[in-house]
Every structure is written in structure tokens, then in C-alpha cells.
Amino acid sequence: MLDTKRSASSKWLLYTVVTLGFVAVITPFIWMILGSFKPEGELLRVPPTWWPESPTLDNYRTLFSKGIFPRSFLNSTIVAVVVTVANVTFCAMVGYALAKLKFRGKNLVFGLVMGTLMIPGMVTFVPLFVLVANLGLVDTYPGLILPFLVTPFGVFLMRQFIIDLPDDLLDAGRVDGASELRIFRQIILPLCGPGLATLGILTFLGSWNNFLWPLVVAQTQEHYTLPVALALFSKNQQVTPNYGLLLAGATVVVVPVLIVFLVFQRRFIEGIATTGIK
């Protein structure tokens, strides 16, 4: 009886802590979204109001009337979608080769992949920029996209997922005369839904929120992504910033990522649980 009471108390304590953590995390996002619908006078009111008393879309109209933001939204969408599709495709291919195929140097290749995971991104940032500059790709879409088409983490993630798939399915395909490409396309990919969803969400989130690389590579407004455009817009504000525009811009940056995660969250959680990541 005493153990039952302790278990119930521990459960309620856990629920309370999780609820408080959830409220602490979600409150700034709700404030940001609601604030983006407030006029400037209401945002500066003391004490502040939680719910917009006079909801307005003026902040979004003003935001998208500036040529930089529609173009930046398109740039972010193009870069994030291309990088995500490329990672899902190529990382799955490399992961399949490292998990199921036998070839000379396989362990060496996997060791190199694991080794690159331990190298901080800042170490390779300058050499990568020099390489992109020497190729003449500065201020171009390829310059924004090519360095991130395949990532070591994506290869490792897909390798860990594919290695647990039964070899009997692959052997059956080979007996039927299927090529390795057909086995990969018709057997491996349909079984990798959770892993692909996990990789896709993480890649899309990282690409959409990437700030430093687009800031350096994109030299003109024509190729700015949303985080860069928002940062430069904030920097160019007058002495009294327009907080409504800033909140609207931040909402435009954050909401697509939240939508992608909410749509694929079940697959994401399943993928994390089944790839051996702790």
C-alpha cells in the first residue's frame, strides 16, 4: 500500500515537472505568435497584454511588402528542400552500402565517417569557404547547397537503422535477380520510413535555421535566407525598433519548422527509438 502511494506521488511529481517544463518552453513561442498580430502601440503597453485587443495583419503585410522577405522565404525553401531531399537520398545510399554490402575498405570508410563526426564545424568552415570561392560559387544557390548534400551524421543514422533490417529480404531479392539499386529502391527504402523521417526533420530544421554559412556565402539580397534577412533587418532598424515586424519575421522563420515536426513527429520518435541513438 505504501509503495503504491509512493508510486502515485512520484508519478504526479513527474507530471508536474514535465508540465512546468512544457509551459516554460512553449510560452515564448505563444507570446511571439500573438505579438505578431498586435499593433506597435499595444506591444509597448505597460503592463503588457497577453491576447491581442486589436488583432491586425499589418505586420505581415509590411513584412512581405519589403522585397527582401518574400525572396528570402523562397531562398530558404529552395535550399532547405534540396538539402533535405539530397540527404535523405544519398545518406540512405551510403548507409545501405556500409550496412549491407561487402567491399574492400568498408571499415575504413565507416571509420572516416565516424571521425568526421568528431570534427567541429568551425574547423572546416574557412577551408570550405575557400573551396567554394575558388569554384566561383559564392553568392549562388550551389554555394549554399553543395556543402550540405551529404552529412556524416546522416550516413551514421541511416547505417544504424539499415543494419538491423533482416538480410533474408535482401537475399530473396537477389535470388529473384534484382539489382542492388532495385533492392535499395523497392526493399530498403520502404522499410526505412522512421529513419528517413528522422533524418529529414533534422536536416530540414538545420538547413532552415542555418545562419552563419548563408551570411558568409550570400553576398547580395537575392540569395539571403530568412535568418540572414531577419538579422540584417533587425540591425537596420531605427533607434526604436518595430517589434511587431520583428515578431512577425521570427514567426515566419519558426512556424514552418514546427509544422514539419508536428506532421512527422510520430515517425521522428519511432526513428530515434529504433536507430540505437541514446
C-alpha positions in Angstrom: 0.0 0.0 0.0 2.8 2.4 0.9 4.7 1.5 -2.3 1.5 2.3 -4.3 1.2 5.7 -2.7 4.9 6.4 -3.3 4.5 5.4 -6.9 1.5 7.7 -7.4 3.3 10.6 -5.7 6.3 10.1 -7.9 4.1 9.9 -11.0 2.3 13.2 -10.1 5.6 14.8 -9.4 6.9 13.8 -12.8 3.8 15.1 -14.5 4.1 18.4 -12.6 7.7 18.8 -13.6 7.0 17.9 -17.3 4.1 20.3 -17.4 6.1 23.2 -15.9 8.9 22.5 -18.4 6.4 22.4 -21.3 4.9 25.7 -20.2 8.3 27.3 -19.9 9.3 26.2 -23.4 6.0 27.0 -25.2 5.2 30.3 -23.6 7.8 32.4 -25.5 6.6 30.9 -28.8 2.9 31.7 -28.0 3.9 35.3 -27.0 5.9 35.7 -30.2 3.0 34.5 -32.4 0.3 36.5 -30.6 2.6 39.6 -30.5 3.0 39.4 -34.3 -0.7 40.3 -34.6 -0.6 43.3 -32.2 -0.1 46.9 -33.3 3.0 48.6 -32.2 1.3 50.7 -29.5 -0.2 47.6 -27.9 3.2 45.8 -27.9 4.8 48.8 -26.0 1.9 49.0 -23.4 2.7 48.6 -19.7 1.5 46.3 -18.3 1.6 44.2 -21.4 -1.5 42.4 -22.8 -1.4 38.7 -23.5 -4.2 38.4 -26.1 -4.3 41.0 -28.9 -7.0 43.5 -28.2 -7.0 44.8 -31.8 -5.7 41.9 -34.0 -4.1 43.1 -37.2 -2.2 41.6 -40.1 -0.4 44.9 -40.8 2.9 43.5 -39.5 2.8 40.6 -42.0 1.7 42.9 -44.8 4.5 45.3 -44.1 7.0 42.4 -43.8 6.1 40.8 -47.1 5.8 44.2 -48.9 9.5 44.5 -48.4 11.1 42.7 -51.4 13.8 41.1 -49.2 11.5 38.8 -47.2 9.4 37.1 -50.0 12.7 36.4 -51.8 14.4 35.2 -48.6 11.4 32.9 -47.9 11.8 31.4 -51.4 15.5 31.0 -50.9 15.2 29.3 -47.6 12.5 26.9 -49.0 14.7 26.0 -52.1 17.8 25.5 -50.0 16.1 23.5 -47.2 14.1 21.3 -49.6 17.0 20.5 -51.9 19.4 19.8 -49.0 16.8 17.6 -47.2 15.9 15.5 -50.3 19.6 15.1 -51.1 20.5 14.0 -47.6 17.6 11.5 -47.4 18.6 10.0 -50.8 22.4 10.0 -50.6 22.8 9.3 -46.9 20.4 6.3 -47.3 22.5 5.0 -50.2 25.8 5.3 -48.3 24.2 3.9 -45.2 22.9 0.9 -47.1 26.4 0.3 -48.6 28.1 0.4 -45.2 25.4 -1.7 -43.5 24.7 -4.5 -46.0 27.3 -4.5 -48.8 30.7 -6.2 -48.6 33.6 -4.4 -50.2 37.3 -3.7 -49.5 37.9 -0.8 -47.2 34.4 -0.8 -45.8 35.5 -0.5 -42.2 38.0 2.2 -43.1 35.3 4.3 -44.8 33.0 3.9 -41.8 35.9 4.9 -39.5 36.4 8.0 -41.6 32.7 8.9 -41.4 32.8 8.5 -37.6 36.0 10.5 -37.4 34.4 13.4 -39.2 31.6 13.5 -36.7 34.2 14.5 -34.0 35.5 17.5 -36.0 33.8 20.8 -35.0 32.2 22.6 -37.9 34.1 25.7 -37.3 37.4 23.9 -38.1 36.3 23.2 -41.6 34.3 26.4 -42.1 37.2 28.5 -43.6 38.6 25.8 -45.8 35.1 25.0 -47.1 34.5 28.7 -47.9 37.9 28.9 -49.7 37.0 25.9 -51.8 33.5 27.3 -52.6 35.1 30.7 -53.5 37.8 29.0 -55.8 35.0 27.2 -57.6 33.2 30.5 -58.2 30.1 29.5 -56.2 29.9 32.5 -53.9 26.5 34.1 -53.9 24.9 31.2 -55.8 22.4 28.5 -54.9 25.0 25.8 -55.4 27.3 27.5 -53.0 24.5 27.4 -50.4 23.6 23.8 -51.1 26.5 21.7 -52.2 28.5 21.6 -48.9 25.5 20.0 -47.1 24.2 17.5 -49.7 25.6 14.6 -47.6 26.4 14.8 -43.8 28.3 12.3 -41.7 25.6 12.2 -39.1 23.0 11.3 -41.8 25.2 8.5 -43.0 25.7 7.2 -39.5 21.9 7.5 -38.7 20.9 5.5 -41.8 23.6 2.9 -41.4 22.4 2.3 -37.8 18.8 1.9 -39.0 19.5 -0.3 -42.0 21.9 -2.6 -40.3 19.1 -4.0 -38.2 17.0 -4.9 -41.3 16.9 -8.7 -41.9 19.3 -9.9 -44.6 16.8 -12.6 -45.7 14.8 -9.9 -47.5 17.8 -8.8 -49.4 18.9 -12.3 -50.3 15.4 -13.0 -51.6 15.6 -10.0 -53.9 19.0 -11.1 -55.2 17.7 -14.6 -55.8 14.9 -13.1 -57.9 17.5 -11.3 -60.0 17.0 -7.8 -58.6 20.0 -5.4 -58.8 21.3 -3.7 -55.8 19.7 -0.4 -56.9 16.3 -2.1 -57.2 16.8 -3.8 -53.8 17.6 -0.4 -52.3 14.6 1.3 -54.0 12.0 -1.4 -53.5 13.0 -3.1 -50.3 15.2 -0.9 -48.2 13.5 2.5 -48.7 10.0 1.3 -47.8 11.3 -0.2 -44.6 13.3 2.9 -43.6 10.3 5.3 -43.1 11.1 6.2 -39.5 14.8 6.6 -40.2 14.2 8.7 -43.3 11.6 10.9 -41.4 14.1 11.4 -38.6 16.9 12.4 -40.9 14.6 14.6 -43.0 13.3 16.5 -40.0 16.7 17.1 -38.5 18.2 18.1 -41.9 15.3 20.4 -42.7 15.5 22.1 -39.3 19.3 22.5 -39.5 19.2 23.9 -43.1 16.2 26.2 -42.5 17.8 27.7 -39.3 21.3 27.8 -40.7 22.6 31.4 -40.3 26.4 31.6 -40.4 27.1 29.9 -43.8 24.4 31.8 -45.8 25.6 35.0 -44.1 29.1 34.5 -45.5 28.3 32.9 -48.9 25.3 35.0 -49.8 26.7 38.4 -50.8 23.5 40.0 -52.1 19.9 40.2 -51.0 19.0 38.0 -54.0 20.4 34.9 -52.2 19.7 35.8 -48.5 17.9 33.2 -46.5 15.3 34.1 -43.8 17.6 34.0 -40.8 20.0 36.3 -42.5 17.3 38.6 -43.8 15.8 38.8 -40.3 19.1 39.5 -38.7 20.0 42.3 -41.2 16.5 43.7 -40.9 16.9 43.9 -37.1 20.3 45.5 -37.5 18.9 48.2 -39.8 16.1 49.2 -37.5 15.9 52.8 -36.3 16.6 53.8 -32.6 13.2 52.4 -31.7 12.8 49.0 -33.4 9.5 47.9 -34.8 8.9 44.9 -32.5 5.8 43.9 -34.4 7.7 43.4 -37.6 10.5 41.5 -35.7 8.0 39.2 -34.1 6.2 38.6 -37.5 9.6 37.8 -39.1 10.5 35.4 -36.2 7.2 33.7 -36.6 7.7 33.3 -40.3 11.1 31.6 -39.6 9.8 29.3 -36.8 6.4 28.2 -37.9 7.4 26.1 -41.0 9.8 24.1 -38.8 7.1 23.5 -36.2 4.6 22.4 -38.9 7.1 19.9 -40.4 7.9 18.5 -36.9 4.2 18.1 -35.9 3.4 16.4 -39.2 6.2 13.8 -38.9 6.6 13.7 -35.1 5.4 10.1 -34.8 7.9 8.9 -37.4 10.6 11.0 -35.8 10.1 9.5 -32.4 10.0 6.0 -33.9 13.1 6.6 -35.8 15.1 7.8 -32.8 13.9 4.8 -30.8 14.9 2.3 -33.4 18.4 3.5 -34.6 20.3 2.9 -31.4 20.7 6.6 -30.5 20.6 7.2 -26.8 
